[in-house]
Amino acid sequence: MRIAFVVAGGVDRSGRGSVTPAILWLIERIAGRHDLFVYVLR
């Protein structure tokens, strides 16, 4: 399944700076089973 996940912030390409742990955890869980596209508004 392809899923688009739109977030206002809290995600960084490096996975280190400006990361919200709960959002990162959710992205990792969903991406493990599905094709996930994350769109960050900021």
VMD Tcl script that builds the backbone (N, CA, C; Angstrom):
set m [mol new atoms 126]
animate dup $m
set s [atomselect $m all]
$s set {name element resname resid chain x y z} {
  {N N MET 1 A 0.847 -1.164 0.000}
  {CA C MET 1 A 0.000 0.000 0.000}
  {C C MET 1 A 0.897 1.233 0.000}
  {N N ARG 2 A 0.514 2.239 -0.728}
  {CA C ARG 2 A 1.238 3.512 -0.734}
  {C C ARG 2 A 0.533 4.484 0.210}
  {N N ILE 3 A 1.323 5.093 1.064}
  {CA C ILE 3 A 0.769 6.000 2.065}
  {C C ILE 3 A 1.530 7.321 2.006}
  {N N ALA 4 A 0.800 8.425 2.027}
  {CA C ALA 4 A 1.403 9.759 2.126}
  {C C ALA 4 A 1.169 10.256 3.549}
  {N N PHE 5 A 2.223 10.716 4.189}
  {CA C PHE 5 A 2.159 11.195 5.563}
  {C C PHE 5 A 2.586 12.653 5.550}
  {N N VAL 6 A 1.688 13.554 5.893}
  {CA C VAL 6 A 1.966 14.990 5.880}
  {C C VAL 6 A 2.132 15.458 7.321}
  {N N VAL 7 A 3.285 16.044 7.610}
  {CA C VAL 7 A 3.556 16.544 8.957}
  {C C VAL 7 A 3.984 18.005 8.877}
  {N N ALA 8 A 3.718 18.738 9.939}
  {CA C ALA 8 A 4.057 20.164 9.977}
  {C C ALA 8 A 5.527 20.385 10.316}
  {N N GLY 9 A 6.189 19.402 10.841}
  {CA C GLY 9 A 7.594 19.514 11.225}
  {C C GLY 9 A 7.974 18.338 12.094}
  {N N GLY 10 A 9.192 18.348 12.597}
  {CA C GLY 10 A 9.629 17.278 13.478}
  {C C GLY 10 A 10.304 16.125 12.774}
  {N N VAL 11 A 10.630 16.311 11.480}
  {CA C VAL 11 A 11.326 15.270 10.720}
  {C C VAL 11 A 12.486 15.931 9.988}
  {N N ASP 12 A 13.653 15.315 10.084}
  {CA C ASP 12 A 14.838 15.830 9.421}
  {C C ASP 12 A 15.436 14.718 8.572}
  {N N ARG 13 A 16.011 15.048 7.433}
  {CA C ARG 13 A 16.584 14.024 6.541}
  {C C ARG 13 A 17.633 13.170 7.238}
  {N N SER 14 A 18.432 13.793 8.078}
  {CA C SER 14 A 19.496 13.053 8.753}
  {C C SER 14 A 18.938 12.134 9.837}
  {N N GLY 15 A 17.738 12.447 10.326}
  {CA C GLY 15 A 17.170 11.655 11.411}
  {C C GLY 15 A 17.732 12.019 12.765}
  {N N ARG 16 A 18.474 13.118 12.843}
  {CA C ARG 16 A 19.127 13.503 14.089}
  {C C ARG 16 A 18.668 14.850 14.633}
  {N N GLY 17 A 18.594 15.864 13.769}
  {CA C GLY 17 A 18.243 17.198 14.224}
  {C C GLY 17 A 16.777 17.499 14.001}
  {N N SER 18 A 16.178 18.211 14.903}
  {CA C SER 18 A 14.774 18.639 14.782}
  {C C SER 18 A 13.819 17.472 14.570}
  {N N VAL 19 A 14.024 16.411 15.318}
  {CA C VAL 19 A 13.206 15.213 15.164}
  {C C VAL 19 A 12.308 15.031 16.381}
  {N N THR 20 A 11.043 14.773 16.131}
  {CA C THR 20 A 10.109 14.414 17.191}
  {C C THR 20 A 10.113 12.887 17.276}
  {N N PRO 21 A 10.526 12.323 18.412}
  {CA C PRO 21 A 10.668 10.872 18.532}
  {C C PRO 21 A 9.400 10.081 18.193}
  {N N ALA 22 A 8.248 10.564 18.581}
  {CA C ALA 22 A 7.003 9.839 18.305}
  {C C ALA 22 A 6.701 9.782 16.811}
  {N N ILE 23 A 6.968 10.874 16.104}
  {CA C ILE 23 A 6.735 10.895 14.656}
  {C C ILE 23 A 7.730 9.976 13.959}
  {N N LEU 24 A 8.984 10.024 14.374}
  {CA C LEU 24 A 10.004 9.162 13.789}
  {C C LEU 24 A 9.661 7.692 14.003}
  {N N TRP 25 A 9.213 7.342 15.191}
  {CA C TRP 25 A 8.809 5.968 15.502}
  {C C TRP 25 A 7.660 5.526 14.591}
  {N N LEU 26 A 6.671 6.387 14.427}
  {CA C LEU 26 A 5.523 6.062 13.577}
  {C C LEU 26 A 5.947 5.867 12.123}
  {N N ILE 27 A 6.819 6.732 11.630}
  {CA C ILE 27 A 7.314 6.623 10.263}
  {C C ILE 27 A 8.055 5.300 10.072}
  {N N GLU 28 A 8.904 4.950 11.014}
  {CA C GLU 28 A 9.650 3.692 10.919}
  {C C GLU 28 A 8.725 2.487 10.900}
  {N N ARG 29 A 7.702 2.500 11.729}
  {CA C ARG 29 A 6.764 1.377 11.787}
  {C C ARG 29 A 5.970 1.227 10.496}
  {N N ILE 30 A 5.476 2.332 9.974}
  {CA C ILE 30 A 4.675 2.280 8.745}
  {C C ILE 30 A 5.556 1.907 7.553}
  {N N ALA 31 A 6.753 2.492 7.470}
  {CA C ALA 31 A 7.647 2.239 6.339}
  {C C ALA 31 A 8.137 0.799 6.293}
  {N N GLY 32 A 8.089 0.122 7.417}
  {CA C GLY 32 A 8.502 -1.274 7.446}
  {C C GLY 32 A 7.559 -2.194 6.705}
  {N N ARG 33 A 6.324 -1.769 6.525}
  {CA C ARG 33 A 5.310 -2.611 5.884}
  {C C ARG 33 A 4.742 -2.039 4.596}
  {N N HIS 34 A 4.874 -0.729 4.398}
  {CA C HIS 34 A 4.230 -0.069 3.263}
  {C C HIS 34 A 5.202 0.894 2.593}
  {N N ASP 35 A 4.861 1.335 1.376}
  {CA C ASP 35 A 5.603 2.411 0.714}
  {C C ASP 35 A 5.117 3.718 1.312}
  {N N LEU 36 A 6.015 4.429 1.980}
  {CA C LEU 36 A 5.639 5.633 2.708}
  {C C LEU 36 A 6.341 6.838 2.109}
  {N N PHE 37 A 5.567 7.887 1.848}
  {CA C PHE 37 A 6.093 9.168 1.392}
  {C C PHE 37 A 5.789 10.188 2.469}
  {N N VAL 38 A 6.817 10.846 2.977}
  {CA C VAL 38 A 6.645 11.831 4.041}
  {C C VAL 38 A 6.833 13.219 3.438}
  {N N TYR 39 A 5.840 14.061 3.633}
  {CA C TYR 39 A 5.873 15.451 3.171}
  {C C TYR 39 A 5.899 16.351 4.393}
  {N N VAL 40 A 6.939 17.158 4.490}
  {CA C VAL 40 A 7.104 18.071 5.624}
  {C C VAL 40 A 6.797 19.476 5.142}
  {N N LEU 41 A 5.917 20.154 5.843}
  {CA C LEU 41 A 5.478 21.488 5.433}
  {C C LEU 41 A 6.469 22.573 5.786}
  {N N ARG 42 A 7.397 22.308 6.683}
  {CA C ARG 42 A 8.379 23.311 7.068}
  {C C ARG 42 A 9.741 22.901 6.636}
}
mol reanalyze $m
mol bondsrecalc $m
mol representation Tube
mol addrep $m
